[in-house]
Amino acid sequence: MFNDIGALELVTLVVLAVLVFGPEKLPKVIQDVTRTIRKIREFSDSAKQDIRQELGPEFKDFEFEDLNPKTFIRKQLDNDELGLKEIRNGFDLKKEMAEVTDAVHGRESESSSGSSASGSTGGRVDMSKKPETPAIDDRPPFDADAT
């Protein structure tokens, strides 16, 4: 429930609780808070059961976690009825990026040139920008926003 609370935050919360409620009232406050959380969970579970009963037997596999859009999309994409796994497996992003980069730079791609050597990069494409060295008498570009 509180997976993202670190030790420092936990110590801070305990010190703050002792200062606000005092050491005498703190156990009673903790009991009240846990009792309230337990009641909220029971209410939530009973509401889920009521909804499942009202939906009927055709929705017996219904999970409330599926209402989260991220979970719903992930579940639908993992479903093999659409054939998306074949499309995903047939698509090689590195190869496509290499072809696009070669087209931009005006070079022949490896697939169209047959057995062209890929050099020392091992089939990888260097996507980093390399600074162009200006000629000695060239002025640097003027940037009106920088002044």
Secondary structure, 3 states (H helix, E strand, C coil): CCCCCCHHHHHHHHHHHHHHHHHHHHHHHHHHHHHHHHHHHHHHHHHHHHHHHHHCHHHCCCCHHHHCHHHHHHHHHHCHHHCHHHHHHHCCHHHHHHHHHHHHHCCCCHHHHCCCCCHHHCCCCCCCCCCCCCCCCCCCCCCHHHC
